[in-house]
Amino acid sequence: MTDGTADAAVFGELWLANPDLPERVRAGGPYNAADRASFFGGDHRGYTDYPAVDGA
């Protein structure tokens, strides 16, 4: 937008790969890379096995 605002902010993929996203944002990262092959199907992979940021 030309006025400096946004219609929406999307965190979906980033949040799926970083379940502790608020802590990572506060710490300035690092961020896990998303494994798109594990999104919304199959088993627990991609939801429970991403490493947490130190201190989380």
KATAQUI-V615646 format. One record per backbone hydrogen bond with DSSP energy under -0.5 kcal/mol. CO is the residue of the C=O (numbers start at 1). NH is the residue of the N-H. E is the energy in kcal/mol with one decimal. If there is no record, write none. Layout:
# KATAQUI-V615646
co nh e
CO NH E
CO NH E
This chain:
# KATAQUI-V615646
co nh e
1 4 -1.1
9 11 -0.5
11 15 -3.4
12 16 -2.5
13 17 -1.9
14 18 -0.9
18 21 -1.6
20 23 -0.8
20 24 -1.9
21 25 -2.7
22 26 -2.1
23 27 -2.1
24 28 -0.9
24 29 -3.1
25 28 -0.7
34 36 -0.9
35 38 -2.1
36 39 -1.5
38 41 -0.7
41 43 -0.8
44 47 -2.2
44 48 -1.4
53 56 -2.2
